[in-house]
Amino acid sequence: MSKHKKAASAKSTKGAKASKKKKASTADGPAALPVVDPAAGVERVLVITAHPDDVDFGAAGTVAKMTKAGVSVTYCLVTDGDAGGSDLASTAEQRAAGRRIEQTNAAAKVGVTDLYFLGHLDGQVAVTLDLRKDLSRVIRQVRPDRVICQSPVLNLDRIYASHPDHLAAGAAALAAVYPDARNPFAYPELLGEGLEAHTVPEVWVMAMADPTLVVDTTDVIDLKIEALRCHASQLGDPDAVDGLLRGWGQMVAEAAGLKPTRTAEAFRRVDTA
């Protein structure tokens, strides 16, 4: 496993359930889903995704709100994205190196400087014990109050969000949260590395057909757009990013019952305490 650095703090908190919720008013009444302050009750959050750019599509607005409020956010990328892009003359090593740089720059746009790159092969992610152990190691190092991950559920209405790597990364992340990372007898070699078991109180899952909460990202949508624009190798038309993300964000907000002028990101909260 390669990584930029280890998380320095091993102190865990119990406040992940204390997320503040409020009902957003609309022209027709209260919002259909609770609007949550993502920074409430948490000190450290770990985001696990399959590829560079996945977090920027799905949760960069939420990340920006958390870091602005002082929450420490860490990214864990299962792959380096070495199978992504359109430059047929490039090597896998060149693509991986370029995408690591793009993700590092994108993370900085939303206040994240702590990144782990696990180096699993892009396009070949599977829910293996090796991946579960790698993710359990990162969870024990970061000791987050919340994990944000991708959906493990195939959604035929949003097939692009259901890339096989996304599904596998989501399933492996959930398995690492429960039961692996909290079980001192799972992967005993991690204890030998000085990594004590850690219980993550909650998981927020992206791209679910049945979300249970939303985050209003209207005040940070520009940062989300800036972050996604860092992934130049993946963007056919960089000028279209603004309209694309604003449009998607407004669709999520409207579906959640927010005013159509707002943007939002939606998640399903899983209690794992």
Secondary structure, 3 states (H helix, E strand, C coil): CEECCCCCCCCCCCCHHHCCEECCEECCEECCCCEECCCCCCCEEEEEECCCCHHHHHCHHHHHHHHHCCCEEEEEEEECCCCCCCCCCCCHHHHHHHHHHHHHHHHHHCCCCEEEEEEECCCCCCCCHHHHHHHHHHHHHHCCCEEEECCCCCCCCCHHHHCHHHHHHHHHHHHHHHHHCCCCCCCHHHHHCCCCCCCCCEEEEECCCCCCEEEECHHHHHHHHHHHHCCHHHCCCHHHHHHHHHHHHHHHHHHHCCCCCCCEEEEEEEECC
